[in-house]
Amino acid sequence: MEEISFYTDAIACLKQTLREGDKDSNVDIQLMLRNIQRCQTSVEKLKHNQEDQFFKSALEKLGRSLCSQADILERKITQLNTNLCGNLLPPSRHQPLTAATTTTEVSEPGGSEGQTSQKRERRSAIEDTILNSRNIKFCDVAGLAEAKQALTEAIIMPLHYPKLFTGGRKPWKRILLFGPPGTGKSRLAQAVAAEINSTFYSVSSADLISSWVGESEKLIKELFCHATSQPGRSVIFIDEIDSICRQRSSREEEHTRRVKTELLKQMEGADNSGTSDKIFLLCATNCPWELDSAFLRRFQKRIYIPLPENAARLQLIKLHSKDTRMNLSEEDWGMLVDKTEGYSGSDIATFTLGALFEPVRDLQASLHWRQLANGQLAPCNSSFPGALSFTLSDIPPDQIVPRDINLSDFLKALQAHRRTVTDEELEKFHKFTQHFGETETP
């Protein structure tokens, strides 16, 4: 019976270790190490009492494997608890080794350099989110006049004309952009960055969520502290905000609740602190109905970014096909606008690229070519006067000229690239906008 209890205990320890290791976040590395060590003890007792050489050999192999895993975990713990000077801070045997506990231990007397190291790493992670490449401007974003106007009032005008925003007239501080995927929410944020001469943070949930308990809250706090320390007004853009701020429930994990609480605290602090005018928060989501009501309330403007209308779709097609030779009439452009109804900006970019590839595909199958006035070669029919017979590989690359894009190329691309936003999704956005959002006014 005692031997069975050793087997049972060893199996239970290994199962708990595997469950902990399969977690995406909040991995309790100390618990994993204690289970491995306990399993090692059970295996040693089983090996000592085992007379069958086959089973004894199997237990010895298992013992060596457990020893290797324990060594890996101990080295990881040592790495997490080593400060800059190489001093080791022994972790508690009864407390999970997380970002929160390691920070507490390092902050003990003599561990201030370790605390400084962790803070430096967090600051470096936040600085990596600062957007330096600013090539997209408002003119590159088709349509969305209401969103552009709101962002101009909230960010651009207060920076350019600060004297206009005095007394009770204060610029917006928090705006939520919501709408179907691929409608230009992130692109609008990039355009804002190009229009201003301020620090612009482009953040996603991956930048703020850590697998160690307590670290996510510190990253959020560091983000807002870093933004307030910059000269002038800083802009924080958080994409896919719904991945952080989903509706709270009694079943969610405690660490998730603390992350939401910290973000709410920072958003509230942006109003109440003396640095309230130094931060503008811009967020985007494809699933606004999943946001917690406390976060929705804190956004002063909630702007619906709809699918592009007729004029915007025409502008997008021309924008994505610029610098390419086209052979389309006004009627052809009108037909394309009608056939792309319901397409998002991303859908239009994809289908336009598909159309631009059609002449390149024709080049691969071309066997007859005509010589242009500049000596270059363009594909033609075999009946063309003076047609030359070559394959694509026979012609120097710099001598090849593809044919112009025509309507049939776009129509063929439309057959391969369908719209990705369904009517059911649009209905959900319509209902949400009726209750919580703002729509573009004529």
ChimeraX attribute file (.defattr): number of C-alpha atoms within 10 A of each C-alpha:
attribute: neighborCount
match mode: 1-to-1
recipient: residues
	/A:1	5
	/A:2	8
	/A:3	12
	/A:4	10
	/A:5	11
	/A:6	18
	/A:7	15
	/A:8	13
	/A:9	17
	/A:10	20
	/A:11	14
	/A:12	14
	/A:13	20
	/A:14	17
	/A:15	13
	/A:16	14
	/A:17	19
	/A:18	12
	/A:19	11
	/A:20	17
	/A:21	15
	/A:22	9
	/A:23	11
	/A:24	10
	/A:25	14
	/A:26	19
	/A:27	19
	/A:28	19
	/A:29	21
	/A:30	20
	/A:31	19
	/A:32	23
	/A:33	21
	/A:34	16
	/A:35	21
	/A:36	23
	/A:37	18
	/A:38	15
	/A:39	23
	/A:40	22
	/A:41	16
	/A:42	22
	/A:43	21
	/A:44	16
	/A:45	13
	/A:46	20
	/A:47	19
	/A:48	11
	/A:49	10
	/A:50	15
	/A:51	10
	/A:52	9
	/A:53	10
	/A:54	9
	/A:55	13
	/A:56	17
	/A:57	13
	/A:58	11
	/A:59	19
	/A:60	15
	/A:61	12
	/A:62	16
	/A:63	20
	/A:64	12
	/A:65	13
	/A:66	19
	/A:67	15
	/A:68	12
	/A:69	16
	/A:70	19
	/A:71	13
	/A:72	13
	/A:73	17
	/A:74	15
	/A:75	12
	/A:76	12
	/A:77	21
	/A:78	17
	/A:79	12
	/A:80	20
	/A:81	22
	/A:82	17
	/A:83	21
	/A:84	14
	/A:85	9
	/A:86	11
	/A:87	14
	/A:88	16
	/A:89	19
	/A:90	12
	/A:91	17
	/A:92	12
	/A:93	11
	/A:94	9
	/A:95	12
	/A:96	19
	/A:97	23
	/A:98	21
	/A:99	20
	/A:100	16
	/A:101	18
	/A:102	24
	/A:103	22
	/A:104	12
	/A:105	19
	/A:106	23
	/A:107	15
	/A:108	12
	/A:109	8
	/A:110	11
	/A:111	21
	/A:112	16
	/A:113	16
	/A:114	25
	/A:115	19
	/A:116	16
	/A:117	14
	/A:118	19
	/A:119	16
	/A:120	12
	/A:121	13
	/A:122	21
	/A:123	16
	/A:124	11
	/A:125	16
	/A:126	22
	/A:127	14
	/A:128	14
	/A:129	17
	/A:130	17
	/A:131	15
	/A:132	13
	/A:133	9
	/A:134	14
	/A:135	11
	/A:136	17
	/A:137	16
	/A:138	20
	/A:139	8
	/A:140	14
	/A:141	22
	/A:142	21
	/A:143	22
	/A:144	21
	/A:145	15
	/A:146	17
	/A:147	22
	/A:148	17
	/A:149	11
	/A:150	16
	/A:151	19
	/A:152	17
	/A:153	16
	/A:154	19
	/A:155	25
	/A:156	20
	/A:157	16
	/A:158	19
	/A:159	17
	/A:160	11
	/A:161	9
	/A:162	12
	/A:163	10
	/A:164	12
	/A:165	14
	/A:166	10
	/A:167	7
	/A:168	6
	/A:169	8
	/A:170	14
	/A:171	21
	/A:172	18
	/A:173	22
	/A:174	20
	/A:175	23
	/A:176	24
	/A:177	25
	/A:178	27
	/A:179	25
	/A:180	22
	/A:181	20
	/A:182	21
	/A:183	23
	/A:184	24
	/A:185	26
	/A:186	20
	/A:187	16
	/A:188	22
	/A:189	27
	/A:190	22
	/A:191	20
	/A:192	24
	/A:193	27
	/A:194	19
	/A:195	16
	/A:196	18
	/A:197	14
	/A:198	18
	/A:199	19
	/A:200	24
	/A:201	24
	/A:202	23
	/A:203	21
	/A:204	17
	/A:205	16
	/A:206	10
	/A:207	16
	/A:208	22
	/A:209	21
	/A:210	18
	/A:211	15
	/A:212	20
	/A:213	24
	/A:214	21
	/A:215	23
	/A:216	27
	/A:217	22
	/A:218	19
	/A:219	23
	/A:220	21
	/A:221	18
	/A:222	18
	/A:223	22
	/A:224	21
	/A:225	15
	/A:226	14
	/A:227	25
	/A:228	19
	/A:229	12
	/A:230	13
	/A:231	10
	/A:232	14
	/A:233	22
	/A:234	24
	/A:235	25
	/A:236	22
	/A:237	26
	/A:238	23
	/A:239	21
	/A:240	19
	/A:241	23
	/A:242	21
	/A:243	15
	/A:244	21
	/A:245	24
	/A:246	19
	/A:247	16
	/A:248	16
	/A:249	9
	/A:250	7
	/A:251	6
	/A:252	10
	/A:253	10
	/A:254	10
	/A:255	17
	/A:256	18
	/A:257	17
	/A:258	15
	/A:259	23
	/A:260	22
	/A:261	15
	/A:262	17
	/A:263	19
	/A:264	16
	/A:265	12
	/A:266	18
	/A:267	21
	/A:268	13
	/A:269	14
	/A:270	21
	/A:271	13
	/A:272	10
	/A:273	10
	/A:274	9
	/A:275	15
	/A:276	16
	/A:277	18
	/A:278	18
	/A:279	24
	/A:280	22
	/A:281	20
	/A:282	24
	/A:283	24
	/A:284	23
	/A:285	22
	/A:286	20
	/A:287	20
	/A:288	26
	/A:289	19
	/A:290	16
	/A:291	18
	/A:292	17
	/A:293	13
	/A:294	14
	/A:295	18
	/A:296	19
	/A:297	11
	/A:298	16
	/A:299	19
	/A:300	12
	/A:301	20
	/A:302	23
	/A:303	22
	/A:304	25
	/A:305	26
	/A:306	23
	/A:307	23
	/A:308	23
	/A:309	18
	/A:310	16
	/A:311	12
	/A:312	17
	/A:313	25
	/A:314	19
	/A:315	18
	/A:316	22
	/A:317	21
	/A:318	15
	/A:319	15
	/A:320	16
	/A:321	17
	/A:322	10
	/A:323	8
	/A:324	11
	/A:325	13
	/A:326	15
	/A:327	11
	/A:328	13
	/A:329	11
	/A:330	7
	/A:331	9
	/A:332	14
	/A:333	14
	/A:334	13
	/A:335	13
	/A:336	18
	/A:337	19
	/A:338	12
	/A:339	11
	/A:340	21
	/A:341	15
	/A:342	20
	/A:343	24
	/A:344	23
	/A:345	22
	/A:346	16
	/A:347	21
	/A:348	25
	/A:349	18
	/A:350	16
	/A:351	24
	/A:352	22
	/A:353	16
	/A:354	17
	/A:355	23
	/A:356	21
	/A:357	13
	/A:358	20
	/A:359	17
	/A:360	13
	/A:361	11
	/A:362	13
	/A:363	20
	/A:364	12
	/A:365	11
	/A:366	17
	/A:367	17
	/A:368	21
	/A:369	24
	/A:370	19
	/A:371	17
	/A:372	11
	/A:373	7
	/A:374	7
	/A:375	10
	/A:376	16
	/A:377	20
	/A:378	18
	/A:379	25
	/A:380	18
	/A:381	13
	/A:382	15
	/A:383	8
	/A:384	11
	/A:385	9
	/A:386	11
	/A:387	17
	/A:388	17
	/A:389	13
	/A:390	13
	/A:391	14
	/A:392	16
	/A:393	8
	/A:394	8
	/A:395	12
	/A:396	10
	/A:397	10
	/A:398	8
	/A:399	13
	/A:400	17
	/A:401	17
	/A:402	15
	/A:403	17
	/A:404	14
	/A:405	19
	/A:406	18
	/A:407	17
	/A:408	13
	/A:409	17
	/A:410	19
	/A:411	16
	/A:412	14
	/A:413	20
	/A:414	21
	/A:415	9
	/A:416	10
	/A:417	17
	/A:418	15
	/A:419	15
	/A:420	14
	/A:421	16
	/A:422	11
	/A:423	10
	/A:424	9
	/A:425	12
	/A:426	16
	/A:427	11
	/A:428	14
	/A:429	22
	/A:430	16
	/A:431	12
	/A:432	18
	/A:433	19
	/A:434	10
	/A:435	8
	/A:436	15
	/A:437	19
	/A:438	18
	/A:439	15
	/A:440	12
	/A:441	6
	/A:442	5
